[in-house]
Amino acid sequence: MIGFIGTGKMGSALISGAIKVFGQEYTVFYDPSENTQKAVTEQYGITACHNNRDLVRRCDIIVLAVKPQILFKVLEEIKLAFDDEPRTVISIAPGITTAQISSALDHKAQVVRVMPNTPAMVGEGMCAISFAEGFKGDADSTMKLFNAVGRTVILHENLMNASVVANGSSPAFVFIFIEALADGAVKYGIPRDKAYEMAAQTVLGSAKLMLETGKTPAELKDAVCSPGGTTICGTAVLEENNFRGAVIKACDAVFEKTQNMEK
């Protein structure tokens, strides 16, 4: 049985994946809001537990889909529900280590740390996964869950804060780029709705082209930039305005914030 504590955007996306992998009858959740419980039950056809401790006692895998600000409050609430039965606890809270989670649970759980992202809501997520040192939990089911909502990579935990840069926060950067690209098209007369569609599909197709061909971004960029053509002129302007540098500085800000959360 797999259970979800937290049913926000990411929690809901992962519930969808869990239903695909484990089935509705083996997927449960808890949310303190009665209205949310009713909505989730109606949308996904899964059972709501009485409280967080009830969920832990019923489940072999517990997904903590809560924000880091309240994670330790939840851990304090559920730690007495653990017994000698092997249970896997998966946290998607950025900046909180497996060691911190394990310690808060009196070392009674096998802990996994995951950094998913919002494209998981449409089955195209990118999830970085780190298993605690000496992990003896259900790694196979963990991988199946996150592969059900997109792609996965396994990282050493010392790289998990960097994964917030690579996939956790970066969808927002991509959306800003899509919006700016659409604004440029609107400037020259393309209707707003069509500009959004054209820009979004171009980003989607470009990413798919890179993943499926295995070519580097540099190779694919060069293939579009014909000598003396329009694209190289636009690329030159991006370079002149420090486009890459701005993106890297944004990544630096994300990493620094995540490091501070861990402290």
LINUR-V216427 format. One record per backbone hydrogen bond with DSSP energy under -0.5 kcal/mol. CO is the residue of the C=O (numbers start at 1). NH is the residue of the N-H. If there is no record, write none. Layout:
{{CO;NH} {CO;NH}}
This chain:
{{1;60} {1;61} {2;28} {3;63} {4;6} {4;30} {5;65} {8;12} {9;13} {10;14} {11;15} {12;16} {13;17} {14;18} {15;19} {16;20} {17;21} {18;22} {18;23} {19;23} {23;26} {24;27} {26;2} {27;47} {28;4} {29;49} {30;6} {32;34} {33;37} {34;38} {35;39} {36;40} {37;41} {38;42} {39;43} {40;44} {41;45} {47;29} {51;55} {52;56} {53;57} {54;58} {55;59} {56;59} {60;88} {61;3} {62;64} {62;90} {63;5} {63;65} {64;66} {64;92} {67;70} {67;71} {68;72} {70;74} {71;75} {72;76} {73;77} {74;78} {75;79} {78;81} {79;82} {87;110} {88;62} {88;90} {89;91} {89;112} {90;64} {91;114} {93;96} {95;97} {97;101} {98;102} {99;103} {100;104} {101;105} {102;107} {103;106} {105;108} {109;111} {110;89} {111;132} {112;91} {113;130} {114;116} {115;128} {117;120} {118;121} {119;122} {119;124} {120;123} {125;151} {126;128} {127;153} {128;115} {129;155} {130;113} {132;135} {137;139} {138;142} {139;143} {140;144} {141;145} {142;146} {143;147} {144;148} {146;149} {147;150} {149;125} {151;127} {153;129} {153;155} {156;159} {157;160} {159;163} {160;164} {161;164} {161;165} {162;165} {162;166} {163;167} {163;168} {164;169} {164;170} {167;171} {169;172} {169;173} {170;174} {171;175} {172;176} {173;177} {174;178} {175;179} {176;180} {177;181} {178;182} {179;183} {180;184} {181;185} {182;186} {183;187} {184;188} {185;188} {185;190} {186;189} {191;195} {192;196} {193;197} {194;198} {195;199} {196;200} {197;201} {198;202} {199;203} {200;204} {201;205} {202;206} {203;207} {204;208} {205;209} {206;210} {207;211} {208;212} {209;213} {210;214} {216;220} {217;221} {218;222} {219;223} {220;224} {221;224} {221;225} {224;226} {226;229} {229;233} {230;234} {231;235} {232;236} {233;237} {234;238} {235;239} {236;240} {237;241} {238;243} {239;242} {242;246} {243;247} {244;248} {245;249} {246;250} {247;251} {248;252} {249;253} {250;254} {251;255} {252;256} {253;257} {254;258} {255;259} {256;260} {257;261} {258;262} {259;263}}
